[in-house]
Amino acid sequence: MTDVEKLRALLPHWMEHNDEHAAEYERWAQVAASAGKDKAAENIRSAAEQVAQAGLALQRALDELGGPVSLETHSHTH
């Protein structure tokens, strides 16, 4: 497997992981807002948005690399 193929397999995992973090940040931003900590909530939401933007950049990178490749279904021919 080439390094580019590895990257094509890793990027979807990273994007999914980032989405999970962004959702968790949003949840905790709501907790902060409910506690009257509006500035903290705003900063946490900002972090969530930045993670979402990173996900978009990773998606563009994946598109440029030719899309995802599965580690499980990849086979070598020699």
N, CA, C and O atoms as a printed pandas DataFrame, in Angstrom:
     atom_number atom_name residue_name chain_id  residue_number  x_coord  y_coord  z_coord
0              1         N          MET        A               1    0.863   -1.173    0.000
1              2        CA          MET        A               1    0.000    0.000    0.000
2              3         C          MET        A               1    0.907    1.232    0.000
3              4         O          MET        A               1    1.846    1.330    0.790
4              5         N          THR        A               2    0.614    2.144   -0.878
5              6        CA          THR        A               2    1.409    3.371   -0.944
6              7         C          THR        A               2    0.992    4.326    0.173
7              8         O          THR        A               2   -0.053    4.157    0.802
8              9         N          ASP        A               3    1.825    5.321    0.399
9             10        CA          ASP        A               3    1.492    6.329    1.402
10            11         C          ASP        A               3    0.221    7.083    1.019
11            12         O          ASP        A               3   -0.574    7.431    1.892
12            13         N          VAL        A               4    0.022    7.338   -0.259
13            14        CA          VAL        A               4   -1.197    8.037   -0.705
14            15         C          VAL        A               4   -2.422    7.165   -0.434
15            16         O          VAL        A               4   -3.457    7.678   -0.007
16            17         N          GLU        A               5   -2.323    5.852   -0.674
17            18        CA          GLU        A               5   -3.440    4.958   -0.364
18            19         C          GLU        A               5   -3.724    4.947    1.135
19            20         O          GLU        A               5   -4.885    4.930    1.546
20            21         N          LYS        A               6   -2.689    4.958    1.938
21            22        CA          LYS        A               6   -2.875    5.019    3.395
22            23         C          LYS        A               6   -3.596    6.304    3.789
23            24         O          LYS        A               6   -4.510    6.298    4.614
24            25         N          LEU        A               7   -3.165    7.405    3.178
25            26        CA          LEU        A               7   -3.805    8.685    3.465
26            27         C          LEU        A               7   -5.271    8.661    3.055
27            28         O          LEU        A               7   -6.125    9.190    3.767
28            29         N          ARG        A               8   -5.567    8.049    1.906
29            30        CA          ARG        A               8   -6.960    7.942    1.445
30            31         C          ARG        A               8   -7.794    7.081    2.389
31            32         O          ARG        A               8   -9.011    7.252    2.463
32            33         N          ALA        A               9   -7.165    6.169    3.102
33            34        CA          ALA        A               9   -7.868    5.353    4.097
34            35         C          ALA        A               9   -7.991    6.094    5.426
35            36         O          ALA        A               9   -8.996    5.950    6.123
36            37         N          LEU        A              10   -6.988    6.877    5.779
37            38        CA          LEU        A              10   -6.982    7.579    7.064
38            39         C          LEU        A              10   -7.892    8.804    7.086
39            40         O          LEU        A              10   -8.546    9.063    8.096
40            41         N          LEU        A              11   -7.945    9.548    6.009
41            42        CA          LEU        A              11   -8.716   10.792    6.001
42            43         C          LEU        A              11  -10.175   10.602    6.416
43            44         O          LEU        A              11  -10.665   11.377    7.237
44            45         N          PRO        A              12  -10.893    9.608    5.887
45            46        CA          PRO        A              12  -12.287    9.439    6.349
46            47         C          PRO        A              12  -12.382    9.181    7.844
47            48         O          PRO        A              12  -13.305    9.660    8.504
48            49         N          HIS        A              13  -11.438    8.432    8.375
49            50        CA          HIS        A              13  -11.428    8.179    9.825
50            51         C          HIS        A              13  -11.222    9.481   10.591
51            52         O          HIS        A              13  -11.916    9.748   11.573
52            53         N          TRP        A              14  -10.277   10.282   10.145
53            54        CA          TRP        A              14  -10.021   11.561   10.812
54            55         C          TRP        A              14  -11.244   12.462   10.736
55            56         O          TRP        A              14  -11.588   13.127   11.713
56            57         N          MET        A              15  -11.902   12.490    9.581
57            58        CA          MET        A              15  -13.083   13.340    9.421
58            59         C          MET        A              15  -14.206   12.890   10.344
59            60         O          MET        A              15  -14.878   13.719   10.958
60            61         N          GLU        A              16  -14.411   11.591   10.444
61            62        CA          GLU        A              16  -15.443   11.069   11.348
62            63         C          GLU        A              16  -15.107   11.429   12.798
63            64         O          GLU        A              16  -15.980   11.837   13.565
64            65         N          HIS        A              17  -13.857   11.274   13.154
65            66        CA          HIS        A              17  -13.415   11.588   14.510
66            67         C          HIS        A              17  -13.631   13.080   14.808
67            68         O          HIS        A              17  -14.084   13.438   15.895
68            69         N          ASN        A              18  -13.309   13.935   13.847
69            70        CA          ASN        A              18  -13.531   15.369   14.021
70            71         C          ASN        A              18  -15.012   15.684   14.185
71            72         O          ASN        A              18  -15.380   16.518   15.012
72            73         N          ASP        A              19  -15.869   15.021   13.399
73            74        CA          ASP        A              19  -17.316   15.234   13.521
74            75         C          ASP        A              19  -17.806   14.881   14.921
75            76         O          ASP        A              19  -18.651   15.575   15.487
76            77         N          GLU        A              20  -17.271   13.802   15.469
77            78        CA          GLU        A              20  -17.651   13.393   16.825
78            79         C          GLU        A              20  -17.227   14.458   17.838
79            80         O          GLU        A              20  -17.979   14.788   18.755
80            81         N          HIS        A              21  -16.026   14.987   17.665
81            82        CA          HIS        A              21  -15.560   16.049   18.565
82            83         C          HIS        A              21  -16.438   17.295   18.436
83            84         O          HIS        A              21  -16.825   17.887   19.444
84            85         N          ALA        A              22  -16.749   17.691   17.216
85            86        CA          ALA        A              22  -17.561   18.891   17.006
86            87         C          ALA        A              22  -18.922   18.737   17.677
87            88         O          ALA        A              22  -19.413   19.677   18.302
88            89         N          ALA        A              23  -19.528   17.575   17.555
89            90        CA          ALA        A              23  -20.823   17.328   18.188
90            91         C          ALA        A              23  -20.702   17.402   19.706
91            92         O          ALA        A              23  -21.584   17.934   20.380
92            93         N          GLU        A              24  -19.622   16.872   20.233
93            94        CA          GLU        A              24  -19.401   16.921   21.687
94            95         C          GLU        A              24  -19.191   18.362   22.144
95            96         O          GLU        A              24  -19.700   18.760   23.191
96            97         N          TYR        A              25  -18.448   19.145   21.367
97            98        CA          TYR        A              25  -18.242   20.556   21.706
98            99         C          TYR        A              25  -19.570   21.302   21.735
99           100         O          TYR        A              25  -19.820   22.109   22.631
100          101         N          GLU        A              26  -20.414   21.027   20.751
101          102        CA          GLU        A              26  -21.730   21.682   20.707
102          103         C          GLU        A              26  -22.545   21.332   21.947
103          104         O          GLU        A              26  -23.214   22.188   22.526
104          105         N          ARG        A              27  -22.480   20.067   22.344
105          106        CA          ARG        A              27  -23.211   19.630   23.536
106          107         C          ARG        A              27  -22.717   20.381   24.764
107          108         O          ARG        A              27  -23.521   20.845   25.572
108          109         N          TRP        A              28  -21.406   20.506   24.911
109          110        CA          TRP        A              28  -20.853   21.186   26.077
110          111         C          TRP        A              28  -21.030   22.695   26.002
111          112         O          TRP        A              28  -21.092   23.363   27.034
112          113         N          ALA        A              29  -21.110   23.231   24.809
113          114        CA          ALA        A              29  -21.416   24.658   24.672
114          115         C          ALA        A              29  -22.807   24.936   25.241
115          116         O          ALA        A              29  -23.027   25.954   25.897
116          117         N          GLN        A              30  -23.739   24.021   24.981
117          118        CA          GLN        A              30  -25.090   24.171   25.523
118          119         C          GLN        A              30  -25.078   24.097   27.052
119          120         O          GLN        A              30  -25.811   24.829   27.717
120          121         N          VAL        A              31  -24.250   23.216   27.603
121          122        CA          VAL        A              31  -24.121   23.115   29.060
122          123         C          VAL        A              31  -23.609   24.441   29.619
123          124         O          VAL        A              31  -24.138   24.952   30.606
124          125         N          ALA        A              32  -22.576   24.993   28.980
125          126        CA          ALA        A              32  -22.029   26.269   29.441
126          127         C          ALA        A              32  -23.079   27.373   29.338
127          128         O          ALA        A              32  -23.215   28.187   30.251
128          129         N          ALA        A              33  -23.811   27.403   28.244
129          130        CA          ALA        A              33  -24.849   28.427   28.061
130          131         C          ALA        A              33  -25.933   28.282   29.123
131          132         O          ALA        A              33  -26.410   29.275   29.673
132          133         N          SER        A              34  -26.317   27.048   29.404
133          134        CA          SER        A              34  -27.349   26.809   30.425
134          135         C          SER        A              34  -26.886   27.239   31.809
135          136         O          SER        A              34  -27.705   27.567   32.667
136          137         N          ALA        A              35  -25.581   27.236   32.027
137          138        CA          ALA        A              35  -25.017   27.658   33.311
138          139         C          ALA        A              35  -24.774   29.171   33.340
139          140         O          ALA        A              35  -24.207   29.698   34.298
140          141         N          GLY        A              36  -25.208   29.860   32.283
141          142        CA          GLY        A              36  -25.029   31.304   32.244
142          143         C          GLY        A              36  -23.631   31.743   31.829
143          144         O          GLY        A              36  -23.265   32.906   31.995
144          145         N          LYS        A              37  -22.874   30.837   31.303
145          146        CA          LYS        A              37  -21.500   31.130   30.876
146          147         C          LYS        A              37  -21.490   31.335   29.355
147          148         O          LYS        A              37  -20.922   30.545   28.601
148          149         N          ASP        A              38  -22.140   32.426   28.941
149          150        CA          ASP        A              38  -22.348   32.662   27.515
150          151         C          ASP        A              38  -21.055   32.853   26.734
151          152         O          ASP        A              38  -20.943   32.369   25.608
152          153         N          LYS        A              39  -20.084   33.542   27.306
153          154        CA          LYS        A              39  -18.817   33.761   26.608
154          155         C          LYS        A              39  -18.080   32.435   26.419
155          156         O          LYS        A              39  -17.509   32.185   25.358
156          157         N          ALA        A              40  -18.093   31.600   27.431
157          158        CA          ALA        A              40  -17.473   30.276   27.316
158          159         C          ALA        A              40  -18.187   29.461   26.240
159          160         O          ALA        A              40  -17.548   28.804   25.419
160          161         N          ALA        A              41  -19.514   29.511   26.254
161          162        CA          ALA        A              41  -20.296   28.781   25.252
162          163         C          ALA        A              41  -19.949   29.261   23.851
163          164         O          ALA        A              41  -19.806   28.459   22.928
164          165         N          GLU        A              42  -19.814   30.568   23.697
165          166        CA          GLU        A              42  -19.460   31.144   22.402
166          167         C          GLU        A              42  -18.091   30.632   21.936
167          168         O          GLU        A              42  -17.916   30.296   20.765
168          169         N          ASN        A              43  -17.140   30.576   22.842
169          170        CA          ASN        A              43  -15.807   30.078   22.487
170          171         C          ASN        A              43  -15.809   28.601   22.147
171          172         O          ASN        A              43  -15.108   28.174   21.230
172          173         N          ILE        A              44  -16.583   27.823   22.867
173          174        CA          ILE        A              44  -16.682   26.386   22.570
174          175         C          ILE        A              44  -17.351   26.190   21.211
175          176         O          ILE        A              44  -16.924   25.342   20.428
176          177         N          ARG        A              45  -18.390   26.963   20.928
177          178        CA          ARG        A              45  -19.037   26.873   19.612
178          179         C          ARG        A              45  -18.075   27.287   18.501
179          180         O          ARG        A              45  -18.095   26.712   17.413
180          181         N          SER        A              46  -17.247   28.268   18.770
181          182        CA          SER        A              46  -16.230   28.678   17.803
182          183         C          SER        A              46  -15.267   27.528   17.512
183          184         O          SER        A              46  -14.901   27.291   16.361
184          185         N          ALA        A              47  -14.867   26.826   18.549
185          186        CA          ALA        A              47  -13.989   25.666   18.371
186          187         C          ALA        A              47  -14.683   24.599   17.533
187          188         O          ALA        A              47  -14.063   23.989   16.662
188          189         N          ALA        A              48  -15.971   24.374   17.795
189          190        CA          ALA        A              48  -16.729   23.388   17.026
190          191         C          ALA        A              48  -16.769   23.782   15.549
191          192         O          ALA        A              48  -16.628   22.929   14.672
192          193         N          GLU        A              49  -16.958   25.065   15.279
193          194        CA          GLU        A              49  -16.986   25.541   13.893
194          195         C          GLU        A              49  -15.624   25.365   13.231
195          196         O          GLU        A              49  -15.549   25.003   12.057
196          197         N          GLN        A              50  -14.570   25.613   13.959
197          198        CA          GLN        A              50  -13.232   25.436   13.402
198          199         C          GLN        A              50  -12.953   23.972   13.079
199          200         O          GLN        A              50  -12.316   23.668   12.070
200          201         N          VAL        A              51  -13.423   23.071   13.925
201          202        CA          VAL        A              51  -13.275   21.646   13.661
202          203         C          VAL        A              51  -14.078   21.275   12.407
203          204         O          VAL        A              51  -13.615   20.488   11.582
204          205         N          ALA        A              52  -15.271   21.840   12.267
205          206        CA          ALA        A              52  -16.082   21.587   11.075
206          207         C          ALA        A              52  -15.364   22.098    9.820
207          208         O          ALA        A              52  -15.380   21.432    8.785
208          209         N          GLN        A              53  -14.742   23.262    9.907
209          210        CA          GLN        A              53  -13.983   23.801    8.774
210          211         C          GLN        A              53  -12.794   22.902    8.437
211          212         O          GLN        A              53  -12.473   22.703    7.265
212          213         N          ALA        A              54  -12.147   22.365    9.457
213          214        CA          ALA        A              54  -11.043   21.431    9.230
214          215         C          ALA        A              54  -11.556   20.193    8.490
215          216         O          ALA        A              54  -10.883   19.669    7.602
216          217         N          GLY        A              55  -12.739   19.737    8.860
217          218        CA          GLY        A              55  -13.333   18.590    8.181
218          219         C          GLY        A              55  -13.563   18.860    6.702
219          220         O          GLY        A              55  -13.350   17.983    5.864
220          221         N          LEU        A              56  -13.995   20.072    6.383
221          222        CA          LEU        A              56  -14.195   20.433    4.977
222          223         C          LEU        A              56  -12.869   20.435    4.223
223          224         O          LEU        A              56  -12.800   19.983    3.080
224          225         N          ALA        A              57  -11.824   20.940    4.859
225          226        CA          ALA        A              57  -10.508   20.945    4.234
226          227         C          ALA        A              57  -10.006   19.516    4.014
227          228         O          ALA        A              57   -9.419   19.211    2.975
228          229         N          LEU        A              58  -10.239   18.646    4.994
229          230        CA          LEU        A              58   -9.841   17.250    4.847
230          231         C          LEU        A              58  -10.631   16.574    3.727
231          232         O          LEU        A              58  -10.083   15.748    2.996
232          233         N          GLN        A              59  -11.910   16.915    3.588
233          234        CA          GLN        A              59  -12.719   16.356    2.504
234          235         C          GLN        A              59  -12.178   16.803    1.152
235          236         O          GLN        A              59  -12.101   16.001    0.222
236          237         N          ARG        A              60  -11.806   18.065    1.033
237          238        CA          ARG        A              60  -11.235   18.554   -0.218
238          239         C          ARG        A              60   -9.929   17.821   -0.529
239          240         O          ARG        A              60   -9.672   17.467   -1.680
240          241         N          ALA        A              61   -9.113   17.596    0.488
241          242        CA          ALA        A              61   -7.866   16.854    0.297
242          243         C          ALA        A              61   -8.163   15.436   -0.186
243          244         O          ALA        A              61   -7.520   14.940   -1.112
244          245         N          LEU        A              62   -9.133   14.795    0.443
245          246        CA          LEU        A              62   -9.503   13.436    0.044
246          247         C          LEU        A              62   -9.996   13.408   -1.402
247          248         O          LEU        A              62   -9.644   12.505   -2.161
248          249         N          ASP        A              63  -10.796   14.378   -1.776
249          250        CA          ASP        A              63  -11.278   14.461   -3.157
250          251         C          ASP        A              63  -10.107   14.596   -4.125
251          252         O          ASP        A              63  -10.084   13.948   -5.171
252          253         N          GLU        A              64   -9.138   15.439   -3.777
253          254        CA          GLU        A              64   -7.968   15.646   -4.630
254          255         C          GLU        A              64   -7.119   14.382   -4.754
255          256         O          GLU        A              64   -6.444   14.178   -5.763
256          257         N          LEU        A              65   -7.156   13.544   -3.732
257          258        CA          LEU        A              65   -6.384   12.303   -3.740
258          259         C          LEU        A              65   -7.107   11.149   -4.438
259          260         O          LEU        A              65   -6.540   10.070   -4.608
260          261         N          GLY        A              66   -8.348   11.379   -4.838
261          262        CA          GLY        A              66   -9.077   10.339   -5.557
262          263         C          GLY        A              66  -10.142    9.636   -4.752
263          264         O          GLY        A              66  -10.679    8.621   -5.196
264          265         N          GLY        A              67  -10.461   10.150   -3.579
265          266        CA          GLY        A              67  -11.521    9.556   -2.768
266          267         C          GLY        A              67  -10.998    8.485   -1.838
267          268         O          GLY        A              67   -9.815    8.147   -1.855
268          269         N          PRO        A              68  -11.901    7.956   -1.022
269          270        CA          PRO        A              68  -11.483    6.990   -0.001
270          271         C          PRO        A              68  -11.090    5.638   -0.587
271          272         O          PRO        A              68  -11.574    5.230   -1.643
272          273         N          VAL        A              69  -10.216    4.972    0.113
273          274        CA          VAL        A              69   -9.853    3.592   -0.185
274          275         C          VAL        A              69   -9.982    2.829    1.127
275          276         O          VAL        A              69   -9.595    3.331    2.182
276          277         N          SER        A              70  -10.516    1.642    1.062
277          278        CA          SER        A              70  -10.720    0.853    2.270
278          279         C          SER        A              70   -9.491   -0.002    2.553
279          280         O          SER        A              70   -8.975   -0.674    1.660
280          281         N          LEU        A              71   -9.032    0.026    3.787
281          282        CA          LEU        A              71   -7.925   -0.837    4.184
282          283         C          LEU        A              71   -8.320   -2.305    4.133
283          284         O          LEU        A              71   -7.483   -3.166    3.861
284          285         N          GLU        A              72   -9.595   -2.596    4.393
285          286        CA          GLU        A              72  -10.044   -3.985    4.430
286          287         C          GLU        A              72  -10.140   -4.595    3.044
287          288         O          GLU        A              72   -9.873   -5.784    2.870
288          289         N          THR        A              73  -10.520   -3.792    2.055
289          290        CA          THR        A              73  -10.734   -4.357    0.723
290          291         C          THR        A              73   -9.544   -4.158   -0.196
291          292         O          THR        A              73   -9.543   -4.646   -1.326
292          293         N          HIS        A              74   -8.529   -3.443    0.278
293          294        CA          HIS        A              74   -7.363   -3.207   -0.567
294          295         C          HIS        A              74   -6.586   -4.498   -0.708
295          296         O          HIS        A              74   -6.392   -5.227    0.265
296          297         N          SER        A              75   -6.145   -4.778   -1.915
297          298        CA          SER        A              75   -5.313   -5.961   -2.132
298          299         C          SER        A              75   -4.134   -5.567   -2.997
299          300         O          SER        A              75   -4.190   -4.606   -3.765
300          301         N          HIS        A              76   -3.091   -6.316   -2.857
301          302        CA          HIS        A              76   -1.879   -6.092   -3.636
302          303         C          HIS        A              76   -1.825   -7.093   -4.770
303          304         O          HIS        A              76   -2.205   -8.252   -4.606
304          305         N          THR        A              77   -1.357   -6.648   -5.910
305          306        CA          THR        A              77   -1.078   -7.574   -7.014
306          307         C          THR        A              77    0.400   -7.463   -7.346
307          308         O          THR        A              77    0.923   -6.371   -7.570
308          309         N          HIS        A              78    1.049   -8.585   -7.375
309          310        CA          HIS        A              78    2.493   -8.594   -7.648
310          311         C          HIS        A              78    2.764   -9.450   -8.854
311          312         O          HIS        A              78    3.916   -9.597   -9.260
